[in-house]
Amino acid sequence: MKVFKACFKITRRHIISLLIYFSAFTLLAVLLSFSMKPADNTDFEKTRPTYSLISRDGETPAVLGLRAFLDTVGDRVELEDDKKALQDATFFHASDYILILPQGFSESLLTDSPLEAETVTTPDSAGGYYMDIQVNQYLRLFQAFHLAAPESNLTELAAKTSDAVSAEAQVETVSFGKQQPVPEQAAMYFQVLPYILLVLIISCVSTIMMPFQRPDLRMRNMCSPLPALKINLQLILFGAAVSFLAWLVLILTGFGLYGSSLAGIDFRSLLLLFGNSLALTAVCLSIAMLTGSFIKTSSSQNAVANIFSLACSFLGGVFVPLEMLGEGVLRVARLVPTYWYSMALKKICALTSYSPETLEPIWKDMLVQVGFAAAFFCISLVIYKVKNTSEKSFSRVQTELNA
Amino acid sequence: MFWNIYSKRLISTLRDKSTLVWTWVFPLVMATLFYFAFTSLDSVDQFHTIPAAVVAEGGEQEAQAFRQVLESVSEQGEDQLFSLQTTASREEAEQLLDQGKIDGFFMTDNQEPTLFVKKNGLNQTIMKAFLDQYLQDQEAVITIIHESPEQAGKLQTLFSRESFTKEISLAENPPTNKINYFYALIAMVCLYGSFQGLTSVSCLQANLSPLGARRCLSPVSRFVMVSADLLAGVTAHMLSLLVLLAYLILVLNVNFGGKTALILLTSLAGCVTGVSFGALVSVCTKMKEAAKTAVLVSVSLACCFLAGLMVSGINYTVAKNAPVLAWINPAARITDAFYCLYYYDTYDQYFLNILVLLLMAAVMTGLTAIFLRRQQYESI
């Protein structure tokens, strides 16, 4: 196990970079899973779009009544009456719907043709559409009450309208005897895991593999009595140990964050989640071994780590759900291992029973990942072999002290 | 001598294959990927006709009236709310719901219409809002007839006006979910200019590379050497940014608001900030080059994450909740500058962003200069 021991020595020499990668990417995993959309509930709960009400008409009973009603259907976001603040909130979806009531709006409600309120929303947004329905409904009833009893003042009309809009319909949730086994937040954490695993494992494993790529070292190793296959297997073994450590750190972090909600789910689902992420870890290791065969400098190492991880993540539905990708992109995505990870994860999260029929598609997705890993390992072994027999790969011998 | 060093450094950068992949090819690959991955991103939040069903049970007048209202909002046209199916029984509707063919179904049971759904969602909420409105209108009619019976014949007129709002647009260019990803990508490429800074300093410091040791002995003014090296780094990196911008604007048709000179100014400011950041990290620590690279990659990625590279809109959240963090994040400033050009019709915030970027670059270059100044080595 000489090579394995040498890997330990290299690890010790690069411990600072490895620690930086581990801590930075674990932190990124936490931040990413937090920044994704929050969970839904199993009982029916209204989706509450965000809205802002800018009243240039002061705090009249009509405005107060409208605001109180909108508070029951949406989440209010306070915004300044400033063009830039409104622009920012619309662009970044901080507020799905901005309602601007012009000066004299309330008084105009007591006439036959009230002033129009201005609205700002992202074009054709469903949240904006919903809030617009609600605003129009309130104002329509307000005007109906005014036309029916023109002598009523704003306070009386607001009270009547508020009474009328308090009527709510019954909603029943049909459960079909199914329940979602994996909490949404924990599922989010597992969804962002491929990016972190990929970038972390490629960065760490290639840091350790790089010195073995130096032509002078390779020439020396080839002269040694140790067969090339054994050297490569020991390298893979060490890479597997590092990858497993990365996986373990990330899983433990996940437990630290979402332990309470994960503890409640069926242990079989938990095992499937672990199995799926381990299958992906094997893929990450194989990619790291493959890329390690042509990485020579630390900057190209980072380029490769980022190209592979970001490309696989965007195509594999890690950052943007697969449903949002176009049909053409999805066809390409099938060639990416993270796609199969995301598919398996989706199926695990939707599992309602553990019969062989329901588990079969999940096994298939995991097998595809293992297949990817095997293919990448084989390709990397072939590349190592070709490189060792080709004179060209030894032509540039580095002389720098710190290469 | 300045031009000599400048041109040599430029040529050596352009001949470095790994840098070429890193700063020239990688951004183009990412941009292409973003372009294809985000094709339908904007349509996700848009309103689409909701698939729904109504159970045709109950022949009472009440149930029939409700079904008529439902059919009227399901008529094909611009204002179509539901694509409605009528089922003979509740079981049939439940089957459709379980298969995901509809988002919910209505049923009039004991005269009160009820909504049945499988899960939460905006479509289901809009269905509930429709039902709520139906009941609220009923409630209002009862109140009006109770208080003013003489209005009973004029009810249609009382409820005739449908719209009280008018949608306005605050900017010339429409808001979009996609564009921020591209801006954050450019910010990332700008920050990757730090590798140029790192290489420049490594090749200048006697304790960092054999080349640096040799150059320290050369009879050239330190100032000329440092400035020529860093400037060549900026030039090389700016060239890669120009290629990326040309690709984004001419091939992928990404909208930057059409202000070419200011787009170039932003890229240049970002590029200078990136290079000076790399130079500072390289000069102020005694770590190995791999460790310094790790620092640069981690910091750059963290900055880009906070600028919205992975999750769009996070830059807005950070700016609202931790404004200081947003202002000291160069990636967020670069993204925000591009956003200002795309979305604002004024330039004050844009120039503030550029000023902050240049200030950061000046501080980092100043610190680098202090570290580089009059260094002597007893042993290397």
Contacts between the chains, C-beta under 8 A, distances in Angstrom:
chain1	res1	chain2	res2	distance
A	13	B	288	7.9
A	14	B	288	7.5
A	14	B	290	6.0
A	14	B	291	7.4
A	16	B	287	6.0
A	16	B	288	7.6
A	16	B	291	4.5
A	16	B	294	7.6
A	17	B	287	8.0
A	17	B	288	7.4
A	17	B	290	4.9
A	17	B	291	4.3
A	17	B	293	7.4
A	17	B	294	3.9
A	20	B	291	6.9
A	20	B	294	4.3
A	20	B	295	6.1
A	20	B	298	5.6
A	21	B	294	5.8
A	21	B	298	7.0
A	24	B	294	8.0
A	24	B	298	3.6
A	24	B	301	7.4
A	24	B	302	6.6
A	25	B	298	7.7
A	27	B	302	7.7
A	28	B	301	6.9
A	28	B	302	6.8
A	28	B	305	6.3
A	31	B	305	6.5
A	32	B	305	7.4
A	32	B	310	6.3
A	32	B	311	7.0
A	35	B	311	4.6
A	35	B	314	5.4
A	35	B	317	7.9
A	36	B	311	7.0
A	40	B	119	7.0
A	40	B	120	4.9
A	40	B	121	7.9
A	41	B	120	6.5
A	44	B	117	6.0
A	44	B	120	6.1
A	44	B	124	7.2
A	45	B	120	5.3
A	46	B	120	7.8
A	46	B	125	4.8
A	46	B	128	6.4
A	47	B	120	6.2
A	47	B	121	6.0
A	47	B	122	4.6
A	47	B	124	7.5
A	47	B	125	4.3
A	48	B	125	8.0
A	49	B	122	7.3
A	73	B	129	7.3
A	83	B	170	6.3
A	84	B	344	6.7
A	84	B	349	7.1
A	86	B	170	5.8
A	87	B	170	4.9
A	87	B	171	5.8
A	87	B	343	5.9
A	87	B	344	6.8
A	88	B	316	6.3
A	90	B	170	6.6
A	90	B	175	5.3
A	91	B	175	4.4
A	91	B	316	7.8
A	91	B	339	7.3
A	91	B	343	5.9
A	92	B	180	8.0
A	92	B	312	7.8
A	92	B	313	4.5
A	92	B	315	7.5
A	92	B	316	3.5
A	92	B	317	7.9
A	93	B	45	7.5
A	93	B	177	7.8
A	93	B	313	5.8
A	94	B	313	7.6
A	94	B	316	5.9
A	94	B	317	7.9
A	94	B	320	7.4
A	99	B	165	7.2
A	100	B	168	7.9
A	114	B	164	6.4
A	116	B	164	6.4
A	116	B	165	6.3
A	116	B	166	4.6
A	117	B	164	6.1
A	117	B	165	4.9
A	117	B	166	7.5
A	118	B	165	7.3
A	118	B	166	6.0
A	118	B	167	7.7
A	118	B	168	4.8
A	119	B	165	4.8
A	119	B	166	7.0
A	119	B	167	5.1
A	119	B	168	7.0
A	120	B	167	7.3
A	120	B	168	6.1
A	120	B	169	7.5
A	120	B	170	5.7
A	121	B	167	6.7
A	122	B	45	6.5
A	122	B	174	7.7
A	122	B	175	4.9
A	123	B	46	7.8
A	123	B	174	5.7
A	123	B	175	7.7
A	124	B	46	4.2
A	124	B	47	5.7
A	125	B	45	5.0
A	125	B	46	6.4
A	125	B	47	6.9
A	126	B	45	6.1
A	126	B	46	6.3
A	126	B	47	4.0
A	126	B	48	7.6
A	126	B	122	5.1
A	126	B	123	7.6
A	126	B	126	7.3
A	127	B	45	6.9
A	127	B	122	6.5
A	129	B	47	4.3
A	129	B	126	7.3
A	130	B	122	6.5
A	130	B	125	6.4
A	130	B	126	5.2
A	130	B	129	6.2
A	132	B	165	6.0
A	133	B	126	7.3
A	133	B	129	5.6
A	133	B	130	7.9
A	133	B	133	7.3
A	134	B	129	6.5
A	135	B	164	7.1
A	135	B	165	6.0
A	136	B	162	6.8
A	136	B	163	5.8
A	136	B	164	5.5
A	136	B	165	6.3
A	137	B	129	8.0
A	137	B	133	5.1
A	137	B	136	6.7
A	139	B	164	4.0
A	139	B	165	8.0
A	140	B	159	6.3
A	140	B	161	6.3
A	140	B	162	7.1
A	140	B	164	7.0
A	141	B	136	6.6
A	141	B	137	7.6
A	141	B	140	5.1
A	143	B	158	7.8
A	143	B	161	6.2
A	143	B	164	7.7
A	144	B	140	6.0
A	144	B	144	6.9
A	144	B	158	4.2
A	144	B	159	5.2
A	145	B	140	7.1
A	145	B	143	7.6
A	145	B	144	7.0
A	147	B	157	7.3
A	147	B	158	4.9
A	148	B	144	4.5
A	148	B	147	7.3
A	148	B	148	5.1
A	148	B	151	4.6
A	148	B	158	5.6
A	149	B	144	8.0
A	149	B	147	6.4
A	149	B	148	5.7
A	160	B	140	8.0
A	160	B	143	6.3
A	163	B	139	7.5
A	163	B	143	7.2
A	164	B	136	5.2
A	164	B	139	4.7
A	164	B	140	4.3
A	164	B	143	6.4
A	165	B	136	5.3
A	167	B	132	6.8
A	167	B	135	4.4
A	167	B	136	4.8
A	167	B	138	7.5
A	167	B	139	4.6
A	168	B	132	5.6
A	168	B	135	7.2
A	169	B	113	6.8
A	169	B	114	7.1
A	169	B	115	6.1
A	169	B	128	6.0
A	169	B	131	3.7
A	169	B	132	5.1
A	169	B	134	7.5
A	169	B	135	5.6
A	170	B	112	6.7
A	170	B	114	4.6
A	170	B	115	7.1
A	171	B	114	7.3
A	171	B	115	4.8
A	171	B	116	7.6
A	171	B	117	6.3
A	171	B	124	7.9
A	171	B	128	5.6
A	172	B	114	6.2
A	172	B	115	7.3
A	172	B	116	5.1
A	172	B	117	7.6
A	173	B	116	7.8
A	173	B	117	6.0
A	173	B	118	7.0
A	173	B	119	7.6
A	174	B	94	6.0
A	174	B	97	6.0
A	174	B	98	7.8
A	174	B	116	5.3
A	174	B	117	7.1
A	174	B	118	5.6
A	175	B	118	7.8
A	176	B	94	7.8
A	176	B	98	5.3
A	176	B	118	7.1
A	195	B	310	7.8
A	203	B	294	7.5
A	203	B	297	7.8
A	207	B	290	6.3
A	296	B	18	7.2
A	297	B	18	5.1
A	298	B	289	6.1
A	298	B	290	4.5
A	298	B	293	4.3
A	298	B	294	8.0
A	299	B	18	5.2
A	299	B	19	6.4
A	299	B	22	5.6
A	299	B	195	5.3
A	299	B	293	6.3
A	300	B	17	7.8
A	300	B	18	3.4
A	300	B	21	6.3
A	300	B	22	6.6
A	301	B	293	7.8
A	302	B	22	7.2
A	302	B	293	6.1
A	302	B	297	4.9
A	303	B	18	6.6
A	303	B	21	5.2
A	303	B	22	3.9
A	303	B	26	5.4
A	306	B	26	6.7
A	306	B	297	7.7
A	306	B	301	8.0
A	307	B	26	5.4
A	307	B	29	6.1
A	307	B	30	7.7
A	310	B	30	6.2
A	310	B	33	7.5
A	311	B	29	6.7
A	311	B	30	7.4
A	311	B	33	5.6
A	314	B	33	5.3
A	314	B	34	7.1
A	314	B	37	4.7
A	315	B	33	6.9
A	315	B	37	6.7
A	319	B	310	5.4
A	319	B	311	7.1
A	320	B	37	5.8
A	320	B	38	6.9
A	320	B	41	6.8
A	324	B	38	8.0
A	324	B	40	5.8
A	324	B	41	5.9
A	324	B	44	5.6
A	325	B	37	5.9
A	325	B	39	7.6
A	325	B	40	7.4
A	326	B	36	7.0
A	326	B	39	4.4
A	326	B	40	5.7
A	328	B	36	7.2
A	329	B	36	4.9
A	329	B	37	6.0
A	329	B	39	7.0
A	332	B	36	7.8
A	400	B	209	6.9
A	400	B	210	6.2
A	401	B	210	6.3
A	402	B	209	7.4
A	402	B	288	6.9
A	402	B	289	6.8
